[in-house]
């Protein structure tokens, strides 16, 4: 009889625990997206694009893309008439352009990554504070990284709310 009472008490406690846990409010949050969606980040992106060195690098990249496309089109139209030496020379030009393109792409990516890292560092504390405000105001018990959540309803994502707080604080 005592075992039946113990088991019954355990089952009731388990159900109560599940009911209490069901009352927890869970949200997802994307730290990087919150910062990169701010007005300050948009201004920083515009400033980066307006920077003469970055603009020149971007133009160089786009020019290389166009040159590579031109070389491909030239091969399609004239390639069948080329001798072995012309084909080898053309392949060499394509390889050089492709290498230049990859280098330009890496430089552009490095500049963009540096700008993003700078923004993330600059806004880290403000973002944490804004996140804590949203957590407190909404009574959130658990916040998960949005990129780690298998599924989250759009209503569970608080990233935009944090971004709004960041925009208002600047």
N, C-alpha and C positions, 0 to 999 in steps of 0.2 A: 504494500500500500504506500509506503514511504517512497519507493522508487517511482510510482505512478505520479505522486505529487511533485517530485523533483523534476521528472520529465515534463510534466504539464507546466511547471513554473519556467523551465528552460525554454519551452516552445513559446510561451506567452512573452517572455523577455526577448526572444529572437524576433517575433512579430513586432513588438514595440520598437526595438532597435531599427528594424527595417522601415517602420513608419516614420521615426524621427529622422533617419537618414534621407528619406524621400522628401523631407521638408527643406533640405539643403539646396541652395541655389548655385548651380554650376554655370560658369561662363568660359568662353574662349577668348584669347587675346593674342594679337600679333604685334609684338614690340616694334619690329622694324617697320612694318606697314603703317603703324600709328605715327611714327616720326616722319617717314617719307611722304605721308599724305598731308602734312601740315603746309600752311602757306609759306613758312620760312624755308622748308625744303624745296618748294616749287620755285621760290626766289633764288635759292642757291643753285638749283639746276639751270635756271635761266642765266644766272651769272656765269656758270661754267660754260654754257653754250656760247655766251657772248665773249668769253675770254679769247683774245686773238690767237694764242698758241693752240688752244683746244680747237678753235674753229679751223685753223690751218690743218691740224691733224685730221679733223673730220673730213675736210675737203680732200686731203690726200687719200684718205681711205676710200671715199666715194669715187675719186678719180681712178684709183687702182681697180675698183670693182668694174667701172666702165671699160677700162683698158683690157681687163681680163675677159670681159664679155665680148669686146671687139675682136680679141685674138681667137676666141672660140668661134665666132661667126665667120671670121676669115678662114679658119680651118675648114668649116663646113662648106663654104662656097668655093675655095680654091685648093683645098687640101689634096684632092684627088689628082691634081696636075703637078704637084710638087715631087721633086726627086728626093732621094733619101737624105741628102745633105740639107735641103730646105725643111724637110720634116723634122730633122734633128734640131735645127736652129729654132724652129717654131716651138718645139717642145721645151727647149731651154728657156726661151722667152716666157713661156707660160709658167714654168717652174719659178723663175725669178720673180715674176709678178705675183705669183701665189705666196711666195716667201715674204715679199714686201707687204702684201695685204695682211698676212698673219701677224707680222710685226706691228703694223699700224693698228690692227684690231687689238692686240695685246696692250699697246700704249693707251689707246682710248679706254679700254676696260680698266687699266690701272688708274687712270685719272678719275674715272667715275667711281671706282671702289674707294679711292682716297677721299673723295668728296663725301661719299656715303658714310665711311668710317668717322669722318670729322663730325658730321651731323649726328650720328648715333652717340658719339661721346659727348657732344655739346648738350644734347637733349636727354641724356640718360636719367639724370636726377629729376628733371621736370616731368618726365614721362612716368617715372615711378610714383611721384607725388600725385599726378593726375590719375593714375591707375588706382592708387589707394583711395582717392576721393570717390571714384566711381564704385569701387568695391564697398565702401562704407555707405554711400547714398543708396545703393541698390540692395544692400543686405546680401552680398554674394559670399558664399562659404568657400567655394573652390574656383580657382582660375587656372585653366589649362592653356598651354601653348597651342595656338590655333593650328600650327603646322603639324602637331603631334596628334591631334584629335582625328579619329577615324571619321566621325560624322558630328556635325554641330548645326543645329537649326540657326538660321540667320538671326533670330532673336537672342540667341545665346552669345553672339559675337559682340563684345564691348569695345572693339578697336576704334570704331568711328566715334564713340562717346569720349574716349580718351583723346583722340585727335582734336575733337571740338574743344575740349578743356585746354589742350596745348595751344590751339589757335587763339583762344580767349586770353590766355596768360601772356601772350606776346604783344 
